[in-house]
Amino acid sequence: MKKSIRAVALALMAGTASMAVAADLPRGPAYYPPAAPVGVYNWAGFYAGANVGYEWGKISNSSVNPSGIAGGVQAGYNWQNGQFVFGGETDIQLSAADDTFAPYKFSNPWFGTLRGRLGYAMNNILVYATGGLAYGGVNGEAAGLSEDKTQLGWTLGAGMEVGFTPNWSAKVEYLYMDLGNRHYSITGVDNGLQSSILRLGVNYHF
């Protein structure tokens, strides 16, 4: 009887020791399920949105420096290959940029662009360069006379866009715009607009 009791006791002690050693061992895949894959933000597809910012610039061959608030809407399409994002964007803006010097007043009541974009995505953060065609209205006034002209030129800039939901993103963007020169009768010389635009915007991705 004593031998049987000793055998049972030894068996219980061995089992307890085995359980203690097993508890100290590192847990394998059976204990830790594999981590869920990290989501990758998708920049591809059509988007549209709105922006607001500030424009400041200079009328060539004059001392007039128009500046003021500008805002409008934009739309575009992106393609994505890995971390590289490329596409096109167009926008149309209303602007309060104007200035008066001596008898002359110049303003840029509206402008628009048609640009390509090339960017690098770090998940939901996109940094990009952009450039293309610019066009807009330039109005000159002097001694009760007024001239309105539509002028063509180019634009170049850069920006950063951050996706904060799968469908919504926000951006900050800088553009340099040169609308070229045209002859104005009120000044007797060729005048053009070169300006900078710094703006904030939001986009909805469809």
Number of C-alpha atoms within 10 A of each C-alpha: 6 6 8 9 10 11 12 11 12 12 11 12 11 12 11 12 11 11 10 11 9 11 10 8 8 8 10 8 8 7 8 8 8 8 6 6 6 7 8 12 18 19 26 16 13 17 20 18 18 18 20 20 18 18 24 18 22 21 23 16 13 15 13 20 21 22 21 18 17 23 21 18 18 20 17 20 19 20 16 16 11 9 14 16 20 19 18 18 20 18 20 17 18 17 21 17 21 24 19 16 11 8 11 18 18 26 24 27 17 19 23 21 22 19 21 19 21 18 22 18 22 13 15 17 18 21 20 18 19 22 21 18 18 23 21 22 18 23 17 21 18 16 9 7 10 15 13 14 14 14 18 19 18 18 22 18 19 17 19 18 21 20 21 12 11 14 14 16 20 18 18 18 20 19 19 19 26 23 24 18 18 16 12 18 13 16 15 8 13 15 20 21 26 20 21 19 20 18 19 18 19 21 23 17 22 12
